[in-house]
Amino acid sequence: MIAAAHISKRFGIIEAVKDVSVTIKKGEVFGLIGTNGAGKSTFLRMACGVLKPDSGSILIDEKSVYENPAAKSEIFFISDDQYFLPNANPLDMAQFYRNYYSGFDMARFLEMIGKFGLSRRRKINTFSKGMKKQLSVLLGICANTKYMFCDETFDGLDPVMRQAVKSIFAGELAERDFTPVIASHNLRELEDICDSVGILHQGGFLMQKDLEEMKLNIHTIQCVLQNLEDETALMHTIDIIKIEKRGRLSIITARGKKEEIMNKVQSLHPIFAEILPLSLEEIFISETEVVGYDIKKLIF
């Protein structure tokens, strides 16, 4: 488990991360969402022990990571600009990581780069951005660490490779003790893989939510009620996040269980009523609007 408590980090006059507290459960896929400059990379660098927080604490499996080689050996960090040795090829990098990660699986690495169509002896500096991202993921997977921190890992991957990487993550989660933390500026890239998501904005957390819980507890209803009195009554009986009017049609986003919401709507004998499916994007837009932010301007 990763537990950050009131961590902050400043670079000169810039407060990159400020008073962030978050808990990431073991064995879940955690998405860290935010625009460029929101503090995602700084948070990940503190989590893997590259940077020391100015204040607060961040523990992985109840151990501090900074200046702790044993704890760091359980983490593989893929930065947005992943470093490769000068003039190295994939085999050189695999040998390099095998010297540090005792569980590095060389046989599996050679098999996987073959499946991905990557030459083991071609110089990495001749690879495209997407090929470098693929190589970084394969090196990380074959290191067999408990934790993998991915900073904009899907950026540069084509849709086919993006799905291939997600499938690899799903397989690792099913077979071993594995917790990936994936930072991205795009929520759409993560909604089909993450168990929970945290939104960073200007160095601080706006929210952390379990995705399944969110999907079960926020709904959109469109309905036409008999009169204005019924609309007023409905607003006092369900937990409304927002309401839009299009003529007599009311489009209501509300928090609660689907059956309970619909029962309350139906009790008013509406002329028409139905619940609409919500995408993860629409859920987050609704949630962040409640706390005063327009997420469309932050991460889409």
VOPAGU-2260 file (C-alpha; in pm, 1 decimal, decimal comma):
REM VOPAGU-2260
SITE   aa  ch    i         X         Y         Z
SITE  MET   A    0       0,0       0,0       0,0
SITE  ILE   A    1     111,5     354,7     -73,4
SITE  ALA   A    2      24,5     610,9     191,5
SITE  ALA   A    3     105,6     978,8     140,5
SITE  ALA   A    4      24,0    1214,4     425,8
SITE  HIS   A    5      35,7    1592,7     380,4
SITE  ILE   A    6     334,0    1588,0     144,5
SITE  SER   A    7     458,7    1907,9     -17,0
SITE  LYS   A    8     744,7    1989,6    -251,7
SITE  ARG   A    9     869,3    2329,2    -362,1
SITE  PHE   A   10    1119,6    2425,5    -631,4
SITE  GLY   A   11    1216,4    2784,6    -559,0
SITE  ILE   A   12     899,4    2993,1    -574,7
SITE  ILE   A   13     702,3    2709,9    -740,5
SITE  GLU   A   14     503,7    2483,2    -508,7
SITE  ALA   A   15     480,6    2173,0    -727,9
SITE  VAL   A   16     292,8    1958,7    -473,4
SITE  LYS   A   17     109,8    2104,6    -175,8
SITE  ASP   A   18     -37,1    1919,4     119,8
SITE  VAL   A   19    -130,7    1603,9     -71,6
SITE  SER   A   20    -272,3    1305,0     114,4
SITE  VAL   A   21    -369,4     990,9     -74,9
SITE  THR   A   22    -391,0     616,1     -13,6
SITE  ILE   A   23    -335,5     366,6    -295,4
SITE  LYS   A   24    -438,9      11,8    -214,0
SITE  LYS   A   25    -222,5    -286,2    -297,4
SITE  GLY   A   26    -332,1    -468,4    -611,0
SITE  GLU   A   27    -537,4    -185,9    -763,0
SITE  VAL   A   28    -473,4      20,8   -1073,2
SITE  PHE   A   29    -456,9     383,6    -966,8
SITE  GLY   A   30    -491,2     664,4   -1219,6
SITE  LEU   A   31    -329,9     998,9   -1141,9
SITE  ILE   A   32    -499,3    1261,2   -1358,7
SITE  GLY   A   33    -397,6    1621,4   -1416,8
SITE  THR   A   34    -280,0    1874,3   -1671,6
SITE  ASN   A   35      86,7    1936,8   -1744,1
SITE  GLY   A   36     229,1    2113,8   -1440,0
SITE  ALA   A   37     -34,4    1976,4   -1202,8
SITE  GLY   A   38     229,5    1794,6    -992,8
SITE  LYS   A   39     194,1    1437,2   -1123,7
SITE  SER   A   40     561,8    1382,2   -1206,9
SITE  THR   A   41     678,9    1539,1    -881,5
SITE  PHE   A   42     441,8    1317,7    -684,1
SITE  LEU   A   43     567,6    1004,1    -859,7
SITE  ARG   A   44     931,7    1101,9    -807,8
SITE  MET   A   45     867,3    1141,0    -436,0
SITE  ALA   A   46     679,7     810,1    -425,8
SITE  CYS   A   47     972,7     621,7    -582,4
SITE  GLY   A   48    1236,6     796,3    -370,5
SITE  VAL   A   49    1399,2    1016,7    -633,6
SITE  LEU   A   50    1287,7    1331,3    -449,5
SITE  LYS   A   51    1243,7    1390,1     -78,0
SITE  PRO   A   52     926,7    1570,8      31,8
SITE  ASP   A   53     983,2    1907,4     197,5
SITE  SER   A   54     715,8    1811,6     449,3
SITE  GLY   A   55     484,6    1520,9     520,2
SITE  SER   A   56     555,2    1152,4     467,2
SITE  ILE   A   57     511,1     896,6     192,8
SITE  LEU   A   58     536,6     528,1     280,3
SITE  ILE   A   59     521,9     217,1      64,2
SITE  ASP   A   60     433,3     -96,9     259,1
SITE  GLU   A   61     493,5     113,0     572,8
SITE  LYS   A   62     853,0     189,0     471,6
SITE  SER   A   63    1007,0     519,6     370,6
SITE  VAL   A   64    1152,0     495,1      19,0
SITE  TYR   A   65    1393,5     787,3      12,1
SITE  GLU   A   66    1752,8     662,0      53,9
SITE  ASN   A   67    1618,9     308,3     108,7
SITE  PRO   A   68    1757,8      72,8    -161,3
SITE  ALA   A   69    1558,7    -225,6     -34,5
SITE  ALA   A   70    1230,4     -38,6     -73,0
SITE  LYS   A   71    1331,9     103,4    -411,6
SITE  SER   A   72    1403,5    -247,6    -540,0
SITE  GLU   A   73    1025,5    -309,5    -528,6
SITE  ILE   A   74     952,0     -13,3    -758,4
SITE  PHE   A   75     999,4      38,8   -1131,8
SITE  PHE   A   76     955,7     398,0   -1246,7
SITE  ILE   A   77     884,9     485,3   -1609,1
SITE  SER   A   78     934,2     858,7   -1642,6
SITE  ASP   A   79     786,9    1067,9   -1921,0
SITE  ASP   A   80    1137,7    1098,9   -2067,5
SITE  GLN   A   81    1271,7     754,2   -1979,8
SITE  TYR   A   82    1651,7     737,9   -1961,6
SITE  PHE   A   83    1845,4     485,1   -2167,2
SITE  LEU   A   84    2220,7     428,1   -2157,9
SITE  PRO   A   85    2408,7     605,0   -2443,2
SITE  ASN   A   86    2415,7     394,0   -2761,1
SITE  ALA   A   87    2235,9     111,4   -2577,5
SITE  ASN   A   88    2013,3    -146,9   -2741,2
SITE  PRO   A   89    1724,0    -328,8   -2566,8
SITE  LEU   A   90    1949,1    -617,9   -2464,0
SITE  ASP   A   91    2194,2    -375,7   -2300,3
SITE  MET   A   92    1911,3    -217,2   -2098,1
SITE  ALA   A   93    1781,8    -558,2   -1992,5
SITE  GLN   A   94    2130,1    -652,2   -1867,8
SITE  PHE   A   95    2149,4    -317,9   -1686,1
SITE  TYR   A   96    1820,9    -369,0   -1501,8
SITE  ARG   A   97    1896,9    -735,0   -1427,3
SITE  ASN   A   98    2195,9    -615,3   -1223,7
SITE  TYR   A   99    1962,9    -415,1   -1000,0
SITE  TYR   A  100    1637,0    -610,3    -994,6
SITE  SER   A  101    1704,4    -962,1    -871,0
SITE  GLY   A  102    1374,5   -1088,5   -1012,0
SITE  PHE   A  103    1433,2    -963,8   -1365,6
SITE  ASP   A  104    1312,5   -1230,6   -1610,7
SITE  MET   A  105    1547,7   -1218,4   -1909,5
SITE  ALA   A  106    1385,0   -1510,1   -2093,7
SITE  ARG   A  107    1044,6   -1344,4   -2075,0
SITE  PHE   A  108    1189,0   -1010,8   -2185,6
SITE  LEU   A  109    1340,1   -1164,6   -2498,9
SITE  GLU   A  110    1011,1   -1337,0   -2575,0
SITE  MET   A  111     805,8   -1018,5   -2526,6
SITE  ILE   A  112    1020,8    -786,0   -2737,4
SITE  GLY   A  113     993,2   -1043,6   -3014,9
SITE  LYS   A  114     613,2   -1036,8   -2987,3
SITE  PHE   A  115     618,4    -655,0   -2996,1
SITE  GLY   A  116     843,9    -657,9   -3301,1
SITE  LEU   A  117    1133,0    -476,1   -3131,3
SITE  SER   A  118    1488,3    -566,1   -3236,6
SITE  ARG   A  119    1700,4    -663,0   -2937,9
SITE  ARG   A  120    2020,4    -520,5   -3092,4
SITE  ARG   A  121    1895,7    -206,1   -3264,9
SITE  LYS   A  122    2014,8     118,3   -3101,5
SITE  ILE   A  123    1737,7     264,7   -2888,8
SITE  ASN   A  124    1819,9     617,3   -3002,4
SITE  THR   A  125    1686,0     515,9   -3346,4
SITE  PHE   A  126    1351,0     405,0   -3196,8
SITE  SER   A  127    1036,9     614,9   -3233,0
SITE  LYS   A  128     872,5     763,1   -2923,6
SITE  GLY   A  129     613,1     486,1   -2920,6
SITE  MET   A  130     876,5     213,6   -2951,7
SITE  LYS   A  131    1068,5     360,5   -2657,7
SITE  LYS   A  132     748,8     360,8   -2450,6
SITE  GLN   A  133     685,4      -4,0   -2539,9
SITE  LEU   A  134    1041,1     -97,7   -2443,5
SITE  SER   A  135    1012,0      83,3   -2109,9
SITE  VAL   A  136     692,1    -101,9   -2024,0
SITE  LEU   A  137     841,8    -440,2   -2115,4
SITE  LEU   A  138    1152,8    -371,1   -1906,6
SITE  GLY   A  139     930,5    -271,9   -1615,4
SITE  ILE   A  140     707,4    -576,7   -1642,9
SITE  CYS   A  141    1004,1    -814,0   -1662,0
SITE  ALA   A  142    1165,6    -651,6   -1356,8
SITE  ASN   A  143     882,7    -819,7   -1158,4
SITE  THR   A  144     854,1    -539,9    -903,9
SITE  LYS   A  145     551,7    -499,2    -678,5
SITE  TYR   A  146     496,2    -140,9    -789,9
SITE  MET   A  147     521,0      26,5   -1128,8
SITE  PHE   A  148     492,1     404,0   -1162,2
SITE  CYS   A  149     408,7     516,9   -1514,4
SITE  ASP   A  150     433,7     884,1   -1609,9
SITE  GLU   A  151     236,9     946,8   -1932,8
SITE  THR   A  152     317,3     590,2   -2040,1
SITE  PHE   A  153      34,5     569,3   -2295,0
SITE  ASP   A  154     135,2     897,2   -2460,0
SITE  GLY   A  155     289,5     806,0   -2794,5
SITE  LEU   A  156     135,8     458,9   -2817,5
SITE  ASP   A  157    -101,8     385,3   -3101,4
SITE  PRO   A  158    -446,0     243,4   -3006,4
SITE  VAL   A  159    -343,2    -118,3   -3073,6
SITE  MET   A  160     -30,4     -95,2   -2857,8
SITE  ARG   A  161    -221,9      91,8   -2588,3
SITE  GLN   A  162    -464,6    -198,3   -2560,3
SITE  ALA   A  163    -178,4    -447,4   -2566,1
SITE  VAL   A  164     -10,2    -275,0   -2272,0
SITE  LYS   A  165    -338,9    -263,3   -2079,7
SITE  SER   A  166    -382,7    -636,8   -2142,2
SITE  ILE   A  167     -33,6    -703,2   -2005,7
SITE  PHE   A  168    -117,6    -503,6   -1692,8
SITE  ALA   A  169    -440,0    -700,3   -1647,7
SITE  GLY   A  170    -248,1   -1027,5   -1675,3
SITE  GLU   A  171       9,6    -917,2   -1418,0
SITE  LEU   A  172    -262,9    -812,8   -1174,3
SITE  ALA   A  173    -425,3   -1154,6   -1204,1
SITE  GLU   A  174    -104,8   -1352,7   -1158,6
SITE  ARG   A  175     107,8   -1171,9    -899,1
SITE  ASP   A  176     138,6    -895,9    -639,6
SITE  PHE   A  177     134,9    -592,2    -868,8
SITE  THR   A  178      20,0    -232,2    -821,7
SITE  PRO   A  179      53,7       8,9   -1116,2
SITE  VAL   A  180      13,5     384,8   -1069,8
SITE  ILE   A  181     -49,6     552,9   -1404,5
SITE  ALA   A  182     -22,3     930,3   -1446,2
SITE  SER   A  183    -191,8    1089,9   -1744,5
SITE  HIS   A  184    -337,2    1420,0   -1857,1
SITE  ASN   A  185    -619,7    1234,0   -2031,3
SITE  LEU   A  186    -893,1    1060,2   -1834,8
SITE  ARG   A  187   -1021,6     877,7   -2142,9
SITE  GLU   A  188    -697,7     677,9   -2164,0
SITE  LEU   A  189    -750,8     532,7   -1817,7
SITE  GLU   A  190   -1122,2     479,8   -1765,5
SITE  ASP   A  191   -1118,7     118,3   -1887,6
SITE  ILE   A  192    -826,3       3,1   -1671,1
SITE  CYS   A  193    -824,8     195,3   -1341,2
SITE  ASP   A  194    -990,2      87,6   -1017,7
SITE  SER   A  195    -964,4     434,7    -865,3
SITE  VAL   A  196    -855,1     777,4    -980,0
SITE  GLY   A  197    -714,7    1088,1    -815,1
SITE  ILE   A  198    -726,9    1431,4    -976,9
SITE  LEU   A  199    -434,8    1669,2    -921,1
SITE  HIS   A  200    -470,3    2039,0    -997,1
SITE  GLN   A  201    -213,7    2310,1    -925,4
SITE  GLY   A  202     -23,3    2076,0    -693,5
SITE  GLY   A  203    -317,6    1966,4    -479,1
SITE  PHE   A  204    -571,3    1684,4    -490,1
SITE  LEU   A  205    -922,6    1779,8    -594,2
SITE  MET   A  206   -1054,2    1433,0    -519,3
SITE  GLN   A  207    -981,5    1060,9    -501,5
SITE  LYS   A  208   -1260,6     824,2    -601,4
SITE  ASP   A  209   -1322,6     452,8    -644,7
SITE  LEU   A  210   -1452,5     421,8   -1000,4
SITE  GLU   A  211   -1697,4     138,3    -945,2
SITE  GLU   A  212   -1847,7     317,4    -646,9
SITE  MET   A  213   -1880,6     633,7    -853,0
SITE  LYS   A  214   -2055,7     451,5   -1136,1
SITE  LEU   A  215   -2304,6     296,3    -894,8
SITE  ASN   A  216   -2379,7     616,3    -705,3
SITE  ILE   A  217   -2425,6     889,3    -964,1
SITE  HIS   A  218   -2687,8     887,7   -1239,5
SITE  THR   A  219   -2853,5    1109,9   -1496,2
SITE  ILE   A  220   -3231,2    1108,7   -1531,4
SITE  GLN   A  221   -3428,1    1284,4   -1801,0
SITE  CYS   A  222   -3791,5    1334,5   -1729,0
SITE  VAL   A  223   -4100,8    1541,8   -1799,4
SITE  LEU   A  224   -4302,1    1603,6   -1484,9
SITE  GLN   A  225   -4665,6    1703,0   -1453,1
SITE  ASN   A  226   -4604,3    2054,9   -1319,4
SITE  LEU   A  227   -4360,8    2289,5   -1146,1
SITE  GLU   A  228   -4477,6    2174,3    -802,0
SITE  ASP   A  229   -4361,6    1820,7    -881,7
SITE  GLU   A  230   -4021,9    1952,7    -992,2
SITE  THR   A  231   -3984,8    2139,7    -663,2
SITE  ALA   A  232   -4088,1    1830,0    -467,1
SITE  LEU   A  233   -3836,2    1613,9    -652,8
SITE  MET   A  234   -3552,9    1854,3    -577,2
SITE  HIS   A  235   -3619,3    1803,9    -206,0
SITE  THR   A  236   -3633,2    1423,9    -218,4
SITE  ILE   A  237   -3318,8    1328,7    -413,0
SITE  ASP   A  238   -2956,2    1444,6    -389,1
SITE  ILE   A  239   -2931,4    1657,8    -702,9
SITE  ILE   A  240   -2586,2    1757,1    -826,5
SITE  LYS   A  241   -2712,0    1964,0   -1118,9
SITE  ILE   A  242   -3022,9    2012,3   -1328,2
SITE  GLU   A  243   -3068,3    2134,6   -1684,8
SITE  LYS   A  244   -3392,8    2243,3   -1848,6
SITE  ARG   A  245   -3476,1    2199,4   -2216,6
SITE  GLY   A  246   -3830,9    2320,9   -2246,3
SITE  ARG   A  247   -4034,7    2089,0   -2021,3
SITE  LEU   A  248   -3762,8    1823,6   -2025,0
SITE  SER   A  249   -3551,2    1813,7   -1708,6
SITE  ILE   A  250   -3206,8    1652,7   -1722,0
SITE  ILE   A  251   -3102,6    1576,1   -1365,5
SITE  THR   A  252   -2769,7    1445,3   -1239,4
SITE  ALA   A  253   -2819,1    1299,0    -892,3
SITE  ARG   A  254   -2626,1    1100,1    -636,2
SITE  GLY   A  255   -2769,7     777,2    -494,4
SITE  LYS   A  256   -2879,8     426,5    -591,6
SITE  LYS   A  257   -3046,3     397,7    -930,9
SITE  GLU   A  258   -3354,8     213,3    -805,2
SITE  GLU   A  259   -3416,6     457,4    -521,3
SITE  ILE   A  260   -3385,1     759,7    -750,2
SITE  MET   A  261   -3622,5     615,3   -1008,9
SITE  ASN   A  262   -3876,3     515,4    -742,6
SITE  LYS   A  263   -3889,0     875,4    -619,4
SITE  VAL   A  264   -3926,0    1007,3    -972,8
SITE  GLN   A  265   -4198,1     753,8   -1054,9
SITE  SER   A  266   -4388,3     840,3    -735,6
SITE  LEU   A  267   -4463,6    1179,1    -896,5
SITE  HIS   A  268   -4627,6    1005,7   -1196,4
SITE  PRO   A  269   -4410,9    1172,9   -1461,4
SITE  ILE   A  270   -4524,2    1200,5   -1821,8
SITE  PHE   A  271   -4187,0    1053,6   -1919,3
SITE  ALA   A  272   -3879,2     935,6   -1726,2
SITE  GLU   A  273   -3565,0     733,2   -1799,0
SITE  ILE   A  274   -3212,9     688,5   -1661,8
SITE  LEU   A  275   -2927,6     753,9   -1903,8
SITE  PRO   A  276   -2591,8     571,9   -1888,2
SITE  LEU   A  277   -2304,5     796,3   -1777,7
SITE  SER   A  278   -1948,1     776,3   -1902,1
SITE  LEU   A  279   -1663,0     814,0   -1656,3
SITE  GLU   A  280   -1588,2    1149,2   -1817,1
SITE  GLU   A  281   -1941,3    1273,7   -1745,2
SITE  ILE   A  282   -1921,1    1149,6   -1385,4
SITE  PHE   A  283   -1599,7    1338,9   -1319,4
SITE  ILE   A  284   -1733,3    1652,1   -1485,7
SITE  SER   A  285   -2030,8    1643,2   -1249,8
SITE  GLU   A  286   -1821,8    1573,3    -939,4
SITE  THR   A  287   -1566,9    1847,0   -1004,6
SITE  GLU   A  288   -1831,1    2104,8   -1089,0
SITE  VAL   A  289   -1966,9    2051,2    -738,3
SITE  VAL   A  290   -1632,8    2159,1    -587,3
SITE  GLY   A  291   -1606,9    2458,1    -816,5
SITE  TYR   A  292   -1392,2    2333,0   -1105,9
SITE  ASP   A  293   -1463,8    2274,4   -1471,9
SITE  ILE   A  294   -1275,2    1949,7   -1535,5
SITE  LYS   A  295   -1322,1    1991,4   -1911,5
SITE  LYS   A  296   -1070,2    2275,7   -1891,0
SITE  LEU   A  297    -832,4    2072,5   -1672,5
SITE  ILE   A  298    -785,1    1729,1   -1829,6
SITE  PHE   A  299    -959,8    1705,5   -2166,6
